[in-house]
């Protein structure tokens, strides 16, 4: 299992968590995802394919 990107700042904005950048579907299914699926979610967030939360 890949470590969850959860930051403990759980608020949804336009369908994505402002803390970790995951969708509600990704958050609720995280533990049932394969490591490959989890890695793909993190890669999509970090690569900029999806908005990644910033401290700005």
C-alpha positions in Angstrom: 0.0 0.0 0.0 1.2 3.5 -0.9 1.1 6.0 1.9 -2.0 8.2 1.8 -1.4 11.8 0.6 -3.9 13.0 3.3 -2.7 16.2 5.0 -5.5 16.3 7.6 -7.0 19.4 5.9 -10.2 17.9 4.6 -12.3 20.3 2.6 -13.8 19.8 -0.8 -13.7 22.5 -3.4 -15.0 21.7 -7.0 -14.9 18.0 -6.2 -11.3 17.9 -5.0 -9.9 18.0 -1.5 -8.0 21.2 -0.8 -5.6 19.4 1.4 -4.5 16.4 -0.7 -5.9 17.1 -4.1 -7.9 13.8 -4.4 -11.5 13.5 -5.4 -14.1 12.2 -2.9 -14.2 8.9 -4.8 -10.4 8.5 -4.5 -10.5 9.3 -0.8 -13.2 6.8 0.0 -11.8 4.0 -2.1 -8.1 4.6 -1.2 -7.7 1.5 1.0 -9.3 -0.7 -1.7 -7.1 0.6 -4.5 -4.1 -1.4 -5.7 -0.7 0.2 -5.1 -0.5 0.9 -8.8 -3.8 2.8 -8.7 -2.7 4.8 -5.6 0.6 5.7 -7.3 -1.3 6.8 -10.4 -3.4 9.2 -8.3 -0.4 10.7 -6.6 1.5 11.0 -9.9 -1.5 12.8 -11.5 -1.6 15.3 -8.7 2.1 15.9 -8.4 2.7 16.1 -12.2 0.2 18.9 -12.5 -2.3 16.8 -14.5 -4.6 17.9 -11.7 -4.4 20.8 -9.4 -2.1 20.2 -6.4 -2.7 22.1 -3.2 -0.2 24.8 -2.4 0.5 26.9 0.7 0.0 30.1 -1.3 
